[in-house]
């Protein structure tokens, strides 16, 4: 094992439910999702969020265009604070006294992950991964959100008296460790390295990223997707650039800055109509020069006078805030390591969801790291494979098989009487027969005698809704759901967007109950006694 791989494994050891935040805020899209996550994260305490953490799931009831992730963060905090107060907890005081608070944003349609989020009734962060957690004494699959909470737990001890803000669709294992926060009232995660040359800038494709630059005083600033020459021009007044690199977007703020921003944007929060994002509307006007800020916002079609007014507002806020809260810098960066040295497991696109879950069947050092994170200690766990043969590469978790063979595949919560799969990803599948190569089956319950026989690369999911017949939706691993989201393909009864709309008012908990009920009934039919406690 290489020194780097060993180092990353040690980082993963700190990513579990034994260490974590004192309070976990989940910002959801709907009340139904809020109810789901409030219950789910309390049930999986110690496996995702730290046991004993206060769970505060809330939803964003804002204008149709949304609050943006800047105002959205502030609004979610106000709702979480009110919810905590109902439990007798003063969240403001707790954070002042040193509580570490984390917020996870989960909004979005997940178009590029389609059709999987539709199968979860628009509960995108509830998409399942091949890892087992216990919920009410029953084995279930770890969700994307739970995996992100598990991963980011390691930052909690370094962020006392702060609120950390994360997005919920990727896991990263930092090669730079988890440095202490506190040198800045706000800090942001970034993959930092020395300022590159013009050729290195182009070779690394840095013009594709939002970038963080750090000067020789340790102060940070942010610039949007720019060329080397544009970055050099924008940063001219910033001082000597010591390090630069892609931003992860995830940030943390001190209790003082959280309260200061809440006061500054009090009118917008009450009106629930404005929209501000953290990068262009908070960090950039707080750290760039006026000329640079107006120039960058011009590329976003923001009028110069509008940009100037917002810049002046934020600079006035900064002057007042820093005078009242001296010591820390306004904005700093927390290095996670270079892009090449970290592990990145992104589940926000269908092709990446398949790639990073199929990684479990590989024999690489990275695959071993994924096993450790997902708590996969054996290639066949908590499963009965019957007469089926499972090769040495495959992963089989919480599954029940009758006969057949499993080759280079990942199967989680699968119950199939006759299984013949190769290079396949099966998650929560109950069927009498499955045969194919390169398939992706997700939340499928198929009681037909002929079973499921599909072509290479085909994707199939089921959608359960109260009061409606089961819907079968299909795709292929080569299809980008984002490009066809509103198009009704011939293989489907509806477009992905139509399913999204149908799911709009669905009770996520009830839909899950219907799915589980149908799955258990078929499993019991195939394997009598298998669902009995």
Buried (B, 14 or more C-beta within 10 A) or exposed (E): EEEBBEBBBEBBEBBBBEBBBBBBBBBBBBBBBBBBBBBBBEBBBBBBBBEEBBBBBBBBEBEEEBBBBBBBBBBBBBBBBEBBEEEEBEBBEBBBEEBBBBBBBBBBBBBBBBBBBBBBBBBBBBBBBBBBBEBEEEBBBBBBBBBBBBBBBBBBBBBBBBBBBBBBBBBBBBBBBBBEBBBBBBBBBBBBBEBBEEEEBEEBEBBEBBBBBBBEEEBBBBBBBBEBEBBBBBBEEBBEBBBBBBBBBBBBBBBBBBBBBBEBBEEBBEEEEBBBBBBBBBBBBBBBBBEBBBBBBEEEEBEEEEBBEBBEEBBEBBEEBBEEBEEBBBBBBBBBBBBEBBBBBBBBBBBBBBBBBBBBBBEEBBBBBBBBBBBBEEBBBEBBBBEBEBEEBBBBBBBBBBBBBBBBBBBBBBBBBBBBBBBBBBBBBBBBBBBBBBBBBBBBBBEEEEBBEBEEBBBBBBBBBEEEEBBBBBBBBEBBBBEBBEEEBEBBEBBBBBBBEBBEEBBBBBBBEBBBEBBBBBBBBBBEEEBEE
